[in-house]
Amino acid sequence: MPNQERNNSRKQSVLRLAKQFDHEPAHSHQVARLALRIFDQTAPLHQLDQGARELLEYACLLHDIGWCEGRAKHKRRSYEMIQSAPLDGFSVEAREIVASVARYHGTKPPREAHPWNQKLSPADKRKVRFLSAIIRIADALDRSHTAAIEDIECTLKDGEIGMKLTTSSPPHAEVWALRRKKDYFEEIFRSKLELA
């Protein structure tokens, strides 16, 4: 199957799963949009390829499907649902990356003892760490689920990532969540994250 056709097949199967279980698709699409902006603008630091970018988008679109069974443990449930869903065109490794990144969109970081760590190569473990760090920030930046953040502009310089937010309304909840969830991002990117 040619690459473009495979990517289309994968995206369509992700969108089908999201449509079936995501109770707030606008939030998931906003998280995906913001995550891809962060991914693109921090590329010199993470040095991940377009394949990783695609997996990040899928993880964002599916990160909250576990809510279909309630708030408690929804992140773990999202992981399990992605692992067991009939998703087209995904290798075992790609599915594990998507599921793991979705699983770690909250405040707990990936842990060595968790299943993703046992199944993936060192390069794929690195992807999970960087993509998890990004999804956490993107999710924080839609804390109110109102798409208050219209755009993000990241500037990189000597151990610091400056993040300028363009907003449609005061982003009080988003700024609070960003401060709460940025530690892991700073650890993985080895840079302080500061609002400009």
ChimeraX attribute file (.defattr): number of C-alpha atoms within 10 A of each C-alpha:
attribute: neighborCount
match mode: 1-to-1
recipient: residues
	/A:1	8
	/A:2	6
	/A:3	8
	/A:4	9
	/A:5	11
	/A:6	14
	/A:7	17
	/A:8	13
	/A:9	17
	/A:10	19
	/A:11	20
	/A:12	14
	/A:13	19
	/A:14	22
	/A:15	17
	/A:16	14
	/A:17	19
	/A:18	21
	/A:19	15
	/A:20	11
	/A:21	18
	/A:22	21
	/A:23	15
	/A:24	14
	/A:25	17
	/A:26	14
	/A:27	21
	/A:28	26
	/A:29	17
	/A:30	23
	/A:31	29
	/A:32	23
	/A:33	18
	/A:34	26
	/A:35	26
	/A:36	20
	/A:37	17
	/A:38	19
	/A:39	26
	/A:40	17
	/A:41	17
	/A:42	18
	/A:43	11
	/A:44	10
	/A:45	14
	/A:46	16
	/A:47	13
	/A:48	18
	/A:49	12
	/A:50	11
	/A:51	10
	/A:52	20
	/A:53	17
	/A:54	15
	/A:55	24
	/A:56	27
	/A:57	26
	/A:58	26
	/A:59	31
	/A:60	31
	/A:61	28
	/A:62	30
	/A:63	33
	/A:64	27
	/A:65	27
	/A:66	25
	/A:67	18
	/A:68	14
	/A:69	12
	/A:70	10
	/A:71	11
	/A:72	10
	/A:73	12
	/A:74	18
	/A:75	23
	/A:76	17
	/A:77	23
	/A:78	25
	/A:79	26
	/A:80	15
	/A:81	17
	/A:82	25
	/A:83	17
	/A:84	10
	/A:85	12
	/A:86	13
	/A:87	19
	/A:88	15
	/A:89	17
	/A:90	17
	/A:91	10
	/A:92	11
	/A:93	14
	/A:94	16
	/A:95	21
	/A:96	23
	/A:97	29
	/A:98	28
	/A:99	29
	/A:100	30
	/A:101	32
	/A:102	32
	/A:103	27
	/A:104	25
	/A:105	26
	/A:106	18
	/A:107	15
	/A:108	11
	/A:109	17
	/A:110	21
	/A:111	11
	/A:112	10
	/A:113	8
	/A:114	10
	/A:115	12
	/A:116	20
	/A:117	17
	/A:118	10
	/A:119	14
	/A:120	18
	/A:121	12
	/A:122	10
	/A:123	9
	/A:124	18
	/A:125	19
	/A:126	15
	/A:127	23
	/A:128	27
	/A:129	21
	/A:130	24
	/A:131	31
	/A:132	29
	/A:133	28
	/A:134	29
	/A:135	29
	/A:136	27
	/A:137	27
	/A:138	28
	/A:139	26
	/A:140	25
	/A:141	28
	/A:142	23
	/A:143	21
	/A:144	15
	/A:145	18
	/A:146	14
	/A:147	21
	/A:148	21
	/A:149	20
	/A:150	13
	/A:151	14
	/A:152	18
	/A:153	14
	/A:154	21
	/A:155	14
	/A:156	16
	/A:157	10
	/A:158	7
	/A:159	12
	/A:160	16
	/A:161	22
	/A:162	17
	/A:163	16
	/A:164	14
	/A:165	18
	/A:166	13
	/A:167	13
	/A:168	12
	/A:169	11
	/A:170	10
	/A:171	20
	/A:172	13
	/A:173	15
	/A:174	22
	/A:175	17
	/A:176	13
	/A:177	20
	/A:178	22
	/A:179	14
	/A:180	13
	/A:181	22
	/A:182	19
	/A:183	18
	/A:184	21
	/A:185	22
	/A:186	17
	/A:187	12
	/A:188	17
	/A:189	20
	/A:190	13
	/A:191	18
	/A:192	18
	/A:193	20
	/A:194	16
	/A:195	13
	/A:196	11
